[in-house]
Amino acid sequence: MVDAQRRAALIEYLASLGFTAEEMADAERRGRLFGLAGDALLRSGPPTVTARQAADRLGMSLDEFVHIWQALGLTVADPELPTLSDADLDALRSWQAISALAGADAALNFLRIVGATMSRLAEASSTMTRIAEPDVLMTHTNDELATAKAYRAIAELVPGLAALMDAVWRHHITSARVYFEEVIHDTSASVTCGVGFADLSGFTAMTQRLSPTELSDLLTRFGGEVSDVVHSRGGRVVKFIGDEVMWVTASPKQLVQIAVALVGYARARDAGLRVRAGLGYGSVLAIGGDYFGTPVNLAARLVSAAEPGQILAGADVRDALPDRPAVELVPLTLKGFETPVPAYDLSVDD
């Protein structure tokens, strides 16, 4: 039972928000009384449906439902416990429609991508809010009421963030369509595009000298400015891997323009770092929001072989831009390539 006398202020606050004594008692049993006000806003709706009931309503076995839920990066702790809302079921019905169109395997892979993307967004938003509003941590306030109010204030932002994600998602669908119209040649997953990798030379050593706050600030600034550079020149950021970024472009010219801009990243030099880049161009597989193939592997190996401030490109990039100033290097021995690979050091003069 809730200790009403000791926690009168918290209970009064929750009651003022409309929570019943039963809801408070249930939250207390879960050890989340202080989080009730925020938890309620984070749900997609009242948790009235069990996993077993959801499976029945969706026309599948419980094992199939658990498999789908796990593909989203989520777990079913107790199939008899109401943890799902009607909105959850509506969302999964939309996935079933996608499955009917694209096929079960492709749709399941798409679920995994959705789950991984949402997981990353959730962690990013959690980190951002925890730093911006430390009162959401009980270990910081040691005061349930203060934490409950801080958590509620942050949770009230979630509907707006959901609307933001929906709007941006729609714009990105259009952007992806325009991009793929430039690089596809048939109905397969193959596309012809430029692939670039860039990283911060000297970053690993610097992590040992920077405080966590300084390191966070550097990565945040680098990630933000890299994204701006890539997008402003018509490229697409594929992913960040620590201090490394992978991007793609429809044309070799855009690919090199972006590399030049990144290698000239002034703030990196101010911090005692230099950017280096590796470039490839040709036919690759575009699957699940990522890219696979020889041009990708080549670009990834070339960035590792590049010196600080250097742009190394494969022969396909050079052949596509014959007028671009470049210095032919002695063929490089690269991991994963059976024979030495022709490579070119591109001039950074744009």
C-alpha positions in Angstrom: 0.0 0.0 0.0 1.0 3.6 -0.6 2.4 5.3 2.5 -0.2 8.2 2.4 1.2 10.1 5.4 4.8 10.1 4.4 4.0 10.9 0.8 1.0 13.1 1.1 2.3 15.9 -1.2 3.1 13.4 -4.0 -0.3 11.7 -3.7 -2.1 15.1 -3.6 -0.2 16.1 -6.8 -1.1 12.9 -8.6 -4.7 13.2 -7.5 -4.8 16.8 -8.8 -3.9 15.3 -12.2 -6.8 12.9 -12.1 -5.1 9.7 -11.1 -7.2 7.4 -8.9 -6.2 5.6 -5.7 -6.2 2.3 -7.6 -3.8 3.7 -10.3 -1.5 5.0 -7.6 -1.6 1.7 -5.8 -0.8 -0.2 -9.0 2.1 2.2 -9.7 3.4 1.8 -6.2 3.4 -2.0 -6.7 5.6 -1.5 -9.7 7.9 0.9 -7.7 6.9 3.7 -10.0 4.6 6.0 -8.0 6.8 9.0 -8.6 6.8 8.2 -12.3 3.0 7.7 -12.7 2.3 11.2 -14.0 4.9 10.9 -16.8 4.5 7.2 -17.5 0.8 7.8 -18.4 1.7 10.3 -21.1 4.3 8.1 -22.6 1.8 5.3 -23.3 0.1 5.0 -26.7 -3.1 4.5 -24.8 -4.5 2.7 -21.8 -2.8 -0.7 -21.4 -5.9 -2.9 -21.7 -4.8 -5.7 -24.0 -2.6 -8.7 -23.2 -0.1 -10.1 -25.7 -2.2 -13.2 -26.0 -5.3 -11.2 -26.7 -3.3 -9.1 -29.2 -2.2 -12.2 -31.1 -5.8 -13.4 -31.3 -7.1 -10.1 -32.6 -4.3 -9.9 -35.2 -5.0 -13.5 -36.3 -1.6 -15.0 -35.3 -0.2 -17.3 -32.7 1.3 -16.0 -29.5 4.7 -17.1 -30.6 4.3 -15.2 -33.9 3.3 -12.1 -31.9 6.3 -12.4 -29.6 8.6 -12.7 -32.6 7.2 -9.6 -34.1 7.4 -7.6 -30.9 11.0 -8.7 -30.3 11.8 -7.6 -33.9 10.8 -4.1 -32.7 13.4 -4.5 -29.9 10.6 -4.9 -27.3 9.9 -7.8 -24.9 6.9 -9.7 -23.7 7.5 -10.3 -20.0 4.1 -11.8 -19.2 1.6 -12.7 -22.1 -1.3 -12.5 -19.6 -0.5 -9.0 -18.3 -2.3 -6.1 -20.0 0.5 -4.0 -21.5 -0.8 -3.1 -24.9 -3.3 -0.5 -26.1 -5.8 -0.4 -29.0 -3.4 2.0 -30.7 -0.7 -0.6 -30.5 -2.9 -3.1 -32.3 -3.8 -0.5 -35.0 -0.1 0.1 -35.6 0.6 -3.6 -36.0 -2.3 -3.9 -38.4 -0.6 -1.3 -40.5 2.5 -3.5 -40.5 0.4 -6.5 -41.6 -0.7 -4.4 -44.6 2.9 -3.7 -45.4 3.7 -7.4 -45.1 1.0 -8.3 -47.6 2.5 -5.8 -50.0 6.2 -6.3 -49.6 6.4 -9.9 -48.3 6.9 -11.3 -44.8 10.7 -11.2 -44.8 11.0 -7.7 -46.1 8.3 -6.4 -43.7 10.0 -8.2 -40.7 13.3 -6.6 -41.6 11.6 -3.2 -41.8 10.2 -3.8 -38.3 13.7 -4.4 -37.1 14.9 -1.1 -38.7 11.9 0.8 -37.1 12.7 -0.7 -33.7 16.4 0.1 -33.9 15.7 3.6 -35.1 13.1 4.3 -32.4 15.4 2.8 -29.8 18.1 5.2 -30.8 15.7 8.1 -30.8 14.5 7.1 -27.3 18.0 6.9 -25.9 19.0 10.2 -27.6 15.9 12.0 -26.1 16.5 10.4 -22.7 20.1 11.6 -22.6 19.2 15.1 -23.8 16.5 15.5 -21.2 18.5 13.9 -18.4 21.3 16.4 -19.0 19.0 19.4 -19.5 16.7 18.5 -16.5 18.6 16.4 -13.9 15.6 16.6 -11.6 14.1 13.7 -13.5 16.6 11.5 -11.6 15.6 10.4 -8.1 19.3 9.9 -7.3 19.7 13.7 -8.0 16.7 15.1 -6.1 16.0 12.4 -3.5 12.6 13.9 -3.6 9.7 12.0 -5.2 7.5 15.0 -5.7 10.2 17.1 -7.4 11.1 14.2 -9.7 7.5 13.5 -10.5 6.9 17.1 -11.5 10.1 17.2 -13.7 9.2 13.9 -15.3 5.7 15.1 -16.0 6.9 18.3 -17.6 9.2 16.4 -20.0 6.6 13.8 -20.8 4.2 16.5 -21.8 6.6 17.2 -24.7 6.2 13.7 -26.2 3.0 14.3 -28.2 4.7 17.2 -29.9 7.8 15.2 -30.6 5.6 12.4 -32.1 4.1 15.0 -34.4 7.5 16.3 -35.3 8.7 12.7 -36.2 5.6 12.1 -38.3 6.1 15.4 -40.2 9.9 14.8 -40.8 9.3 11.2 -41.7 6.9 12.3 -44.5 9.4 14.8 -45.9 12.1 12.2 -45.8 10.0 9.8 -47.8 9.7 12.4 -50.5 13.5 13.1 -50.3 14.3 9.4 -50.6 12.1 9.1 -53.6 13.8 11.9 -55.4 17.2 10.5 -54.6 16.4 7.0 -55.7 15.0 8.3 -58.9 18.5 9.5 -59.7 20.4 6.4 -58.8 18.2 3.4 -59.6 18.3 1.6 -63.0 16.0 -1.4 -62.5 13.6 -2.9 -60.0 16.4 -4.5 -57.9 18.0 -3.1 -54.8 21.0 -2.1 -56.8 21.8 1.6 -57.2 24.8 3.5 -58.7 26.0 6.2 -56.3 29.0 7.8 -54.6 30.0 6.5 -51.1 32.1 8.5 -48.7 33.6 7.9 -45.3 35.2 10.6 -43.1 36.6 10.5 -39.6 38.5 12.6 -37.1 42.2 11.7 -37.2 43.6 11.7 -33.7 40.2 11.4 -32.1 41.0 8.2 -30.1 44.0 9.9 -28.4 42.0 13.0 -27.7 39.3 11.0 -25.9 41.8 10.3 -23.2 42.4 14.0 -22.6 38.9 15.3 -22.8 36.3 15.3 -20.0 33.0 13.5 -20.8 31.3 16.9 -21.3 34.0 18.2 -23.6 33.9 14.9 -25.6 30.1 15.1 -25.9 30.3 18.8 -27.1 32.9 17.9 -29.7 30.9 14.9 -31.1 27.7 16.9 -31.1 29.3 19.8 -33.0 31.0 17.5 -35.4 27.9 15.5 -36.1 25.8 18.6 -36.6 28.2 20.4 -38.9 28.8 17.2 -40.9 25.1 16.7 -41.4 24.8 20.3 -42.5 27.7 19.9 -45.0 26.3 16.7 -46.5 22.7 17.8 -46.8 23.5 21.3 -48.2 25.4 19.7 -51.0 22.7 17.2 -52.0 24.1 14.2 -50.1 22.5 11.8 -47.6 23.9 10.8 -44.3 23.8 7.0 -43.9 25.1 6.7 -40.4 27.5 7.9 -37.8 29.9 5.4 -36.1 31.5 7.2 -33.3 33.7 9.9 -34.9 33.1 8.4 -38.4 30.4 9.4 -40.9 29.2 7.5 -44.0 27.3 9.4 -46.7 26.1 8.8 -50.2 25.5 11.0 -53.2 23.8 10.7 -56.6 26.9 12.0 -58.4 30.7 11.8 -58.0 31.0 15.6 -58.2 28.7 15.9 -55.1 30.8 13.2 -53.4 34.0 15.1 -53.8 32.5 18.5 -52.9 31.3 17.1 -49.6 34.7 15.4 -48.9 36.5 18.7 -49.5 34.2 20.6 -47.2 34.6 18.0 -44.5 38.4 17.8 -44.7 38.4 21.6 -44.3 36.4 21.4 -41.1 37.8 24.4 -39.2 36.7 23.4 -35.7 38.5 20.1 -35.9 41.7 21.9 -36.6 41.0 24.3 -33.8 40.7 21.2 -31.5 43.9 19.7 -32.7 42.2 17.2 -35.0 42.2 16.7 -38.8 39.5 15.1 -40.9 40.4 12.5 -43.6 38.1 10.9 -46.2 37.8 7.8 -48.4 35.6 7.7 -51.5 34.1 5.1 -53.8 31.7 5.1 -56.7 29.7 2.5 -58.5 27.0 -0.1 -58.1 25.9 -1.0 -54.5 23.0 -2.6 -52.8 20.7 -0.2 -50.9 19.0 -2.4 -48.2 17.4 -1.4 -45.0 18.7 2.2 -45.1 22.3 1.0 -45.5 24.6 0.3 -48.4 26.7 -2.8 -49.3 29.2 -3.6 -52.0 32.7 -3.1 -53.3 32.5 0.7 -53.5 31.4 0.8 -49.8 34.2 -1.5 -48.7 36.8 0.4 -50.7 35.7 3.8 -49.3 35.8 2.4 -45.8 39.4 1.0 -46.3 40.6 4.2 -48.0 39.6 6.4 -45.1 41.7 4.2 -42.8 44.6 4.5 -45.2 44.4 8.3 -45.6 46.6 10.7 -43.8 45.1 13.6 -41.8 43.6 16.1 -44.2 43.8 13.7 -47.1 41.1 12.5 -49.5 41.7 9.1 -51.0 39.5 8.0 -53.9 39.1 4.8 -55.9 39.6 4.6 -59.7 35.8 4.8 -60.3 35.7 8.2 -58.7 38.7 9.3 -60.7 37.4 8.0 -64.0 34.1 9.8 -63.4 35.9 13.1 -62.8 38.8 13.1 -65.3 39.4 16.8 -65.0 39.6 16.8 -61.2 43.2 17.5 -60.0 44.5 14.2 -58.5 47.8 12.4 -57.7 47.9 8.8 -58.6 49.4 6.8 -55.7 51.3 3.5 -55.7 48.5 0.8 -55.5 47.5 0.3 -51.9 47.3 -3.1 -50.1 43.9 -2.9 -48.4 42.3 -5.5 -46.1 39.6 -7.5 -47.9 41.1 -6.9 -51.4 43.1 -9.7 -52.9 45.4 -7.4 -55.1 46.7 -3.9 -54.5 44.1 -1.2 -55.3 44.6 1.8 -57.5 44.0 5.0 -55.4 44.2 8.7 -56.0 44.9 11.6 -53.7 42.4 14.3 -54.7 43.4 17.9 -54.5 41.3 19.9 -52.0 41.3 22.9 -54.3 37.6 23.1 -55.3 
